[in-house]
Amino acid sequence: YEYKSSKLASELKRAFEKFWIDFNLPNHSPSEFPVMAIDSSSAHLVTSNGGIFYVVRATALSKGGKYKDIVADFDFTADSTYDAARLIHRKMEWLEHKVALKAIMDGFDGFLLFDGSIYGRLAHIPIETGYVNDRDFMLRYFETVIELLDTCRRKGIPIVGVSKESRTAFFREFLVKSIFDKIKDELKIEKPERLLSLALDNKKRAIEELEKLEGTSEVGILRELMEELLARKPDFQLILAYASSAGYTTPLKLGATLRWRRSYNSMIRDPKDFVKSNFPVASREEDFIDWAVKVVKKILELPSIVSFHILPALNDTPMRIDVPVWVFGLDDKLSEVGWPEPAEVDIGDILNILAAGYCGLDNYNIWLKAVDDEVKLRRE
């Protein structure tokens, strides 16, 4: 890493060491834990007239059973800018939620292990898709994930998301904010927190605001903190640069992004108007509006996510781990948490699961590897 001043580099390293926990994975056998691993795969073909043919399938796999679902369809969009891959990825997550529900309804009550971020599934903005037969899909997506979360909370079933080399930067944002909190009283600037938030929300405006400030030493530090946020460097790079041992980052509660929070404010102010604005074509059906408003009101209750990174070995790369707060007996909602904040929780059970599934560099989780091999769509 290269910084304009050694002060920022030393402050960032000091903050990293404060919130890094040295830890060696204990020895556990996978057979000790009831785990259902869930994954999905897809293939699609975009046609010259704006159509898309796709196949998506998902599998939930444990030693006691297997649950599968598949969707194959053709759809059409007149919007040439619409990203087909984005819709397909949401379809994959949606089917994963559906097969997990199948397993639960059939009596499974152990750990649900998802390949990917749980937080990312809740942070989508519910908006109409560009596809003719799937305009309301994102509401059906949220309806299913809310059902999954509510069912698991009621039955006491832990949900764990595992991502390898995630591009997220929530830990870096937390460290930058902790450094900022130490110096903010020295800043002779009105509402300096606003500038820091702006760096995450609007890069152009953040740079414009910085240009207006005088070049005092305090402003120089603030500028570097903002530039650190603007750079969007992923957490795993920070961990590989600074970690001197295996371990994990302090678990943090994650809240809504600023973009999501603006949508949240619209939802809570007037759910019906939010539906009509974000689903203009689908809203032509009165029955749709009634159903959509019910889903939107439930979105307002989505839980915060406890998230951390774990480095299982110095010669490996970090995994990002997501767990809904209610698994630890907390009630925080996604909308109630701003900047990432420390979560005073016991993650011992989660660490034991990760240890039991870890098989080295080529197989970071034995259960997720098994379901990936099972669900993968091959060329034939």
Solvent accessible surface area in square Angstrom, and as a share of the most:
residue,aa,sasa,rsa
1,Y,103,0.39
2,E,169,0.76
3,Y,46,0.17
4,K,157,0.66
5,S,35,0.22
6,S,96,0.62
7,K,97,0.41
8,L,5,0.03
9,A,31,0.24
10,S,50,0.32
11,E,25,0.11
12,L,0,0.00
13,K,89,0.38
14,R,128,0.47
15,A,10,0.08
16,F,2,0.01
17,E,97,0.43
18,K,153,0.65
19,F,30,0.12
20,W,25,0.09
21,I,62,0.31
22,D,101,0.52
23,F,58,0.24
24,N,123,0.63
25,L,38,0.19
26,P,49,0.31
27,N,152,0.78
28,H,59,0.26
29,S,47,0.30
30,P,44,0.28
31,S,79,0.51
32,E,98,0.44
33,F,34,0.14
34,P,72,0.46
35,V,7,0.04
36,M,3,0.01
37,A,1,0.01
38,I,0,0.00
39,D,11,0.05
40,S,10,0.06
41,S,15,0.10
42,S,37,0.24
43,A,55,0.43
44,H,77,0.34
45,L,114,0.57
46,V,86,0.49
47,T,45,0.26
48,S,129,0.83
49,N,97,0.50
50,G,23,0.22
51,G,0,0.00
52,I,0,0.00
53,F,94,0.39
54,Y,2,0.01
55,V,32,0.18
56,V,0,0.00
57,R,73,0.26
58,A,0,0.00
59,T,4,0.02
60,A,0,0.00
61,L,37,0.18
62,S,21,0.13
63,K,176,0.74
64,G,75,0.72
65,G,24,0.23
66,K,92,0.39
67,Y,46,0.17
68,K,128,0.54
69,D,32,0.16
70,I,102,0.52
71,V,35,0.20
72,A,64,0.50
73,D,64,0.33
74,F,92,0.38
75,D,3,0.02
76,F,79,0.33
77,T,11,0.07
78,A,100,0.77
79,D,65,0.34
80,S,115,0.74
81,T,118,0.69
82,Y,43,0.16
83,D,68,0.35
84,A,11,0.09
85,A,53,0.41
86,R,121,0.44
87,L,3,0.02
88,I,5,0.03
89,H,87,0.39
90,R,35,0.13
91,K,8,0.03
92,M,32,0.14
93,E,16,0.07
94,W,30,0.11
95,L,0,0.00
96,E,7,0.03
97,H,2,0.01
98,K,64,0.27
99,V,0,0.00
100,A,0,0.00
101,L,15,0.08
102,K,87,0.37
103,A,0,0.00
104,I,5,0.03
105,M,120,0.53
106,D,98,0.51
107,G,57,0.55
108,F,36,0.15
109,D,107,0.55
110,G,5,0.05
111,F,32,0.13
112,L,0,0.00
113,L,0,0.00
114,F,2,0.01
115,D,49,0.25
116,G,19,0.18
117,S,29,0.18
118,I,7,0.03
119,Y,31,0.12
120,G,26,0.25
121,R,7,0.03
122,L,0,0.00
123,A,24,0.18
124,H,33,0.15
125,I,20,0.10
126,P,0,0.00
127,I,87,0.44
128,E,26,0.11
129,T,6,0.03
130,G,16,0.15
131,Y,5,0.02
132,V,75,0.43
133,N,102,0.52
134,D,9,0.05
135,R,63,0.23
136,D,36,0.19
137,F,0,0.00
138,M,13,0.06
139,L,0,0.00
140,R,68,0.25
141,Y,0,0.00
142,F,0,0.00
143,E,76,0.34
144,T,16,0.09
145,V,4,0.02
146,I,12,0.06
147,E,83,0.37
148,L,4,0.02
149,L,7,0.04
150,D,76,0.39
151,T,4,0.02
152,C,0,0.00
153,R,114,0.42
154,R,170,0.62
155,K,104,0.44
156,G,57,0.54
157,I,1,0.00
158,P,25,0.16
159,I,2,0.01
160,V,0,0.00
161,G,1,0.01
162,V,0,0.00
163,S,14,0.09
164,K,55,0.23
165,E,75,0.34
166,S,20,0.13
167,R,165,0.60
168,T,32,0.18
169,A,15,0.12
170,F,12,0.05
171,F,0,0.00
172,R,2,0.01
173,E,34,0.15
174,F,14,0.06
175,L,0,0.00
176,V,0,0.00
177,K,36,0.15
178,S,25,0.16
179,I,4,0.02
180,F,0,0.00
181,D,60,0.31
182,K,126,0.53
183,I,17,0.09
184,K,66,0.28
185,D,128,0.66
186,E,91,0.41
187,L,14,0.07
188,K,179,0.76
189,I,32,0.16
190,E,140,0.63
191,K,135,0.57
192,P,15,0.09
193,E,68,0.31
194,R,106,0.39
195,L,4,0.02
196,L,0,0.00
197,S,29,0.19
198,L,13,0.07
199,A,0,0.00
200,L,47,0.24
201,D,52,0.27
202,N,54,0.28
203,K,115,0.49
204,K,150,0.64
205,R,114,0.42
206,A,0,0.00
207,I,74,0.37
208,E,80,0.36
209,E,32,0.14
210,L,4,0.02
211,E,118,0.53
212,K,149,0.63
213,L,43,0.22
214,E,136,0.61
215,G,81,0.78
216,T,63,0.37
217,S,89,0.58
218,E,59,0.27
219,V,10,0.06
220,G,26,0.25
221,I,25,0.13
222,L,0,0.00
223,R,62,0.23
224,E,17,0.08
225,L,0,0.00
226,M,0,0.00
227,E,58,0.26
228,E,7,0.03
229,L,4,0.02
230,L,17,0.08
231,A,52,0.40
232,R,111,0.40
233,K,52,0.22
234,P,5,0.03
235,D,0,0.00
236,F,27,0.11
237,Q,73,0.33
238,L,0,0.00
239,I,0,0.00
240,L,79,0.39
241,A,54,0.42
242,Y,36,0.14
243,A,14,0.11
244,S,99,0.64
245,S,31,0.20
246,A,13,0.10
247,G,1,0.01
248,Y,27,0.10
249,T,0,0.00
250,T,23,0.13
251,P,13,0.08
252,L,0,0.00
253,K,25,0.11
254,L,6,0.03
255,G,7,0.07
256,A,11,0.08
257,T,63,0.37
258,L,64,0.32
259,R,148,0.54
260,W,1,0.00
261,R,56,0.21
262,R,131,0.48
263,S,18,0.12
264,Y,37,0.14
265,N,65,0.33
266,S,34,0.22
267,M,0,0.00
268,I,98,0.50
269,R,177,0.65
270,D,64,0.33
271,P,25,0.16
272,K,92,0.39
273,D,79,0.41
274,F,7,0.03
275,V,0,0.00
276,K,95,0.40
277,S,75,0.49
278,N,28,0.14
279,F,0,0.00
280,P,77,0.48
281,V,47,0.27
282,A,17,0.13
283,S,15,0.10
284,R,190,0.69
285,E,117,0.52
286,E,105,0.47
287,D,119,0.61
288,F,22,0.09
289,I,5,0.02
290,D,77,0.40
291,W,69,0.24
292,A,0,0.00
293,V,23,0.13
294,K,134,0.57
295,V,6,0.03
296,V,0,0.00
297,K,109,0.46
298,K,113,0.48
299,I,0,0.00
300,L,23,0.11
301,E,98,0.44
302,L,5,0.02
303,P,14,0.09
304,S,0,0.00
305,I,0,0.00
306,V,0,0.00
307,S,0,0.00
308,F,0,0.00
309,H,3,0.01
310,I,1,0.01
311,L,3,0.01
312,P,12,0.07
313,A,29,0.22
314,L,105,0.52
315,N,113,0.58
316,D,10,0.05
317,T,32,0.19
318,P,2,0.01
319,M,1,0.01
320,R,10,0.04
321,I,0,0.00
322,D,0,0.00
323,V,0,0.00
324,P,0,0.00
325,V,1,0.00
326,W,25,0.09
327,V,44,0.25
328,F,42,0.18
329,G,64,0.62
330,L,50,0.25
331,D,103,0.53
332,D,35,0.18
333,K,63,0.27
334,L,1,0.00
335,S,14,0.09
336,E,111,0.50
337,V,3,0.02
338,G,45,0.43
339,W,54,0.19
340,P,18,0.11
341,E,67,0.30
342,P,57,0.36
343,A,7,0.06
344,E,161,0.72
345,V,32,0.19
346,D,120,0.62
347,I,9,0.05
348,G,27,0.26
349,D,95,0.49
350,I,3,0.02
351,L,10,0.05
352,N,40,0.21
353,I,0,0.00
354,L,1,0.01
355,A,10,0.08
356,A,4,0.03
357,G,0,0.00
358,Y,46,0.17
359,C,68,0.41
360,G,21,0.21
361,L,98,0.49
362,D,138,0.72
363,N,34,0.18
364,Y,50,0.19
365,N,3,0.01
366,I,62,0.32
367,W,36,0.12
368,L,7,0.04
369,K,89,0.38
370,A,46,0.36
371,V,0,0.00
372,D,46,0.24
373,D,61,0.32
374,E,71,0.32
375,V,1,0.01
376,K,86,0.36
377,L,52,0.26
378,R,130,0.48
379,R,240,0.87
380,E,182,0.82
